[in-house]
Amino acid sequence: MHIRRALCRSFAWITTVGTVAYGLSDSRVAPGALPVSVPFAVDAEGKSITIPFEVRPGEVDRERRLMVALDVPHGPGLPAVEDVLMNSRSMRIEVFYDDRGVRVPIETADDDTVVARNTGKPPPHSDMSTCNLDLYGTLDDESHIAVCGFYAKRYGHYVAEVSTIEPLPAFKGIATAIRVDKFYNTGE
């Protein structure tokens, strides 16, 4: 009787440990690994959010830009997407590298700033943390609005600080999210 009880306990223990180990091996995405997406309502002025993330070897090519994007559910006649297409809308984005507790600012640039640099024109804003929203693409049931890009020249811990600088009433009641991710080419 004792042997049977001991075998049952051993089986239960091994099954529990095996299940936990199996679950841990499936969750390969470490906290802060890209992409990082956080719900964030952007309908009113003065809202802000801080998003920590990691840039790790083998996961990010430091020669390619990363981006801060606004993801919006996509649908026919969605007023928020139409608003971005018809009007110049902006948000404030600041990205910092965390150098052992010291925040080192990382330059950000929206698409208008990149185009101005490439054509020899003056930058569209004097404050580089101001970034214009630009409909970047749609995928299935989501619209991706690029806010700004940046280069992460060092591996390590970063923080993106995102804030609204104007009211965006067309986004009221819409489940938006801010995403830090690799910049992708919609033509690929």
N, C-alpha and C positions, 0 to 999 in steps of 0.2 A: 504494500500500500504506500509506504514512504517513497519507494522508487518511482512509482507512477506519479505521485504528487510532485516530486522533484523534477521529473521529466516534463510535466505540464508547466511548471513554473519556468523551467529553462526554455521551453518552446515559446512561452508568452514573452519572456525577456528578450530572446533572440529576435522574435517577430517585431517587437516594439523598437529595438535598436536598429534593426534592418529597415523598417519603415521610415524612421527618422533620418537615417543615413541616406536612403534613397531620395527622400524629399530634399535634403540639403544638397545633394549632387545635382538635382534638377534646377535649383535656383542659382545659376551661374552668374547672373547680373548682380554685381556688387553695388551697394548703395552709392549713389552719386555718379555711377557710370552713365555715359551718354547713350541714348538720349534721356534727358530728364524733362518730364512734363508735369506741370503743376496747374490745377484749376485756378483761374484768376479772372474776376469780373473787371471789365475795362470800361463800363458805361459812364462812370463819374470821374471828375477831376480829383487828383490828390490821392488816389489809391496806390499802394505800393506793395511789393513782395520781394523777398530775398531768396535766391535759388542757389544753394551750394552744389557744386559738381566737381568731378575729377577728370583730369586729362591724363591718361595712362599710356605707357608704351605698348605698342601692338594694337591699341584700340583707336588711336587718333594719329593721323598724319599731320605733324605740326607745320607742314608746308601748305596745307589747305585751310581755307577759312572755316570757322565754326559760325553758327548763327543763333540768334535769339529770334524766335518766330511766335506768331500768334495763331493758334489753331482754332478754327471756327467750324461748327457743324455746317455742312453744305446742303443746300436745297434750292429749289427753283424760287427765284425772286426774293432771296434772303436780303433784307434791307441792310444788314451790316456789311456784306460783301459789296453791294451796290454803292454804299456810302464811301467805302475805301476807293472804289473805282472812280467815283465822281468828284470827290473832295480830297484835298490834301490834309491828311491826319497824321499826328505825331505822338510819340511816346518818348520817355526818357529811359535810356539804357546805359548803365555803367557796369563794366566788368572789371574785376580785380583778381590778381594773382595773390594768393595768401603765402607770403614768404615768412614763415615761422611767426605768424601773428601780425606781420606788417602787410597792409593792403597796398599792392602795387597796381596803379591804374593801367588798364589795357585799352588801347585805342579802338574805338568802334567806328564803323562807317556804314551808313545806309546806302541803298543802291544809287540814289541821287549824288551822294558824295563820291562814290566810286566812279560814276560816269564823268563827273566834273573833273576829277583828277586825271582820268584817261584822256580827256579832251582839252586839258590845259585851262579850263574855266575855273573861276573862283568857287570855293565850297558854298553849298546852298544855305548853310547855317554857320553862325560863329561858334555856337555851343555844340561840340562834337558828340555830346551825349544825347542830343535831340535827334531822333531818327524817324523818318517818314515811313508810314505803313505802305507796303507795296504788295498787291496780290501776286503771289509767286507761283501758285499752281493749285490744282484741285486733285484730290485722289479719293475715289469712291465717295464716301459721305462726309468729306472734310475739305475745307478750304485752308490753304496754308498762306499766311500773310507774313512775308519777311519783314522784320523790323530793323535788324542790323546784323552785320558780320564782324568778325574779329579773328585775329590770329593768336593762338595759344603757343607761344614760342618755347615754353617750358612745360615739363610734365609736373603734375602736382594738383593742389587744391585751388579751386577758383570759386568766385561768388559773382553772380549776376544780380544787380539791383534794378528792378523794373518798376516804373511808376507812370501813371497817367498824368498828362499835363494839360489836358483839355477834356471837356465832357464829350462823350461819344454815345449819345442817346440811341442811336441805331443798334447798339449792342446790348441794350437793356433786356434782361431776361434770357440772354443767349449764353449757353454753357461754353465759354471760351477757356483756353488754356495757354500758358506760356511754355514754350519748349526750347531747351538748349540742345543743339544737335549739330551734326556735321552738315555743312552747307551742301546741298545736292543740286544737280543740274537736271531740271525737268525735261530737258531734251534727250537725256541718256536713256 
